[in-house]
């Protein structure tokens, strides 16, 4: 099936891609409701633009680019600073306390990053995109992606080391 044909049944495309789209948005914005809003905006935009999709890449990668941009925009528009690093109920699903602390530390550390760096980290380490794919998604050069990732890792390292003390 071609990438363009994938979008012909937009309902099926939505059902298949929503979990990844939501998890990507959530990793970038850090707040469940804001992530849901960003994903809704992204799917609306994708639906409206589907006829203009050229099909020169996968439809999923095209959607993720829209999700990332919607998530970055959502973080810019956000007026209330997110405080609770885990949504209600999620902590009870974590199987061990040490993993819970690690997740809280990671979410908090990610939220401290600038939006573009956060998006680059999510695309690289969560979705396993290579630098070229991240550059296309964020409309920048691979060198800039490398700089963002390097700075992000430098910024993440102390927060994660501090959050994981005594749990290793």
C-alpha positions in Angstrom: 0.0 0.0 0.0 1.4 3.4 -0.9 1.7 6.2 1.6 -1.0 8.2 -0.1 -3.4 5.2 -0.1 -2.8 4.8 3.7 -4.5 8.2 4.1 -7.5 7.2 2.0 -9.1 5.4 5.0 -8.3 8.2 7.5 -10.3 6.5 10.3 -8.2 3.3 10.1 -5.0 5.5 9.9 -6.2 7.4 13.0 -6.9 4.2 15.0 -3.5 2.6 14.0 -1.4 5.7 14.7 -3.1 7.3 17.7 -1.2 5.5 20.5 2.1 6.5 19.1 0.9 10.1 18.3 -0.4 10.5 21.8 2.7 9.1 23.5 4.9 11.3 21.4 2.8 14.4 22.3 2.7 13.5 26.0 6.5 13.0 26.1 6.9 16.5 24.6 4.3 18.5 26.6 4.2 16.4 29.8 0.5 16.9 30.5 -2.2 14.4 29.5 -4.9 17.0 28.6 -2.5 19.2 26.7 -1.1 16.2 24.9 -4.6 15.1 23.9 -5.4 18.6 22.6 -2.1 18.7 20.6 -2.9 15.3 19.1 -6.4 16.4 18.3 -5.1 19.6 16.6 -2.5 17.4 14.7 -5.1 15.0 13.4 -7.4 17.8 12.3 -4.5 19.4 10.5 -3.5 16.1 8.9 -7.1 15.4 7.8 -7.4 18.8 6.2 -4.0 18.5 4.5 -4.2 14.8 3.4 -4.9 15.7 -0.2 -1.6 17.7 -0.3 0.4 14.8 1.2 3.0 14.0 -1.5 3.7 10.5 -0.4 7.5 10.8 -0.6 7.8 9.3 2.9 5.6 7.3 5.2 2.3 8.7 6.2 3.2 7.9 9.8 6.4 10.0 9.7 4.4 12.9 8.1 1.8 12.6 10.9 4.5 12.6 13.6 6.0 15.8 12.2 2.6 17.4 12.5 2.2 16.0 16.1 5.6 17.4 17.1 4.8 20.8 15.7 1.4 20.8 17.4 3.0 19.8 20.7 5.7 22.5 20.5 3.0 25.0 19.7 0.9 23.7 22.7 3.8 24.2 25.0 4.2 27.8 23.8 0.5 28.5 24.4 0.4 26.8 27.8 -0.5 29.3 30.5 -0.5 27.0 33.5 2.8 25.4 34.5 2.5 21.7 34.9 3.4 20.5 38.4 2.3 16.9 38.8 4.8 14.8 36.9 2.5 11.8 36.7 -1.2 11.8 35.8 -3.5 10.5 38.5 -3.6 6.7 38.4 -0.4 6.2 36.4 1.7 5.8 39.5 -0.4 2.8 40.6 0.4 1.0 37.4 4.2 1.2 37.9 5.4 -2.2 39.0 8.2 -1.1 41.3 9.0 2.0 43.3 12.4 2.6 41.8 11.0 2.7 38.3 8.4 5.2 39.5 11.1 7.5 40.8 13.0 7.1 37.5 10.0 7.9 35.5 9.2 11.0 37.6 12.8 12.2 37.3 12.8 11.7 33.5 9.5 13.5 33.0 10.6 16.4 35.2 14.0 16.6 33.4 12.3 16.5 30.0 9.9 19.3 31.0 12.9 21.5 31.9 14.2 21.4 28.3 13.3 23.9 25.7 10.6 22.6 23.4 12.7 21.9 20.3 15.4 20.0 22.4 12.6 18.1 24.1 11.1 17.1 20.7 14.5 16.1 19.4 15.1 13.8 22.5 11.6 12.2 22.1 12.1 11.6 18.4 15.6 10.2 18.9 15.3 8.1 22.0 11.6 7.3 22.1 10.8 6.9 18.4 14.3 5.9 17.3 14.5 8.4 14.5 17.9 9.1 13.0 19.3 12.6 12.8 18.2 13.1 9.2 14.6 12.2 10.0 14.6 14.4 13.1 16.0 17.3 11.0 13.2 16.8 8.5 10.6 16.6 11.2 11.8 19.7 13.0 12.7 21.6 9.8 16.3 22.1 10.6 19.8 20.7 9.8 21.3 17.5 11.1 24.0 19.6 12.7 21.4 21.6 14.7 19.8 18.3 15.7 23.2 17.1 17.0 23.6 20.3 18.9 20.2 20.1 20.4 20.6 16.5 21.4 24.1 17.2 22.9 22.8 20.1 25.0 19.7 18.2 26.0 21.7 15.2 27.2 24.0 17.5 29.1 21.0 19.1 30.8 19.3 15.8 31.5 22.2 14.0 33.0 22.4 16.0 36.4 18.6 15.8 36.9 18.5 12.1 36.3 21.6 11.4 38.5 20.0 13.5 41.3 16.6 11.9 40.9 18.0 8.3 40.9 20.4 8.6 44.0 20.1 5.7 46.3 18.0 3.7 43.8 20.7 2.0 41.8 
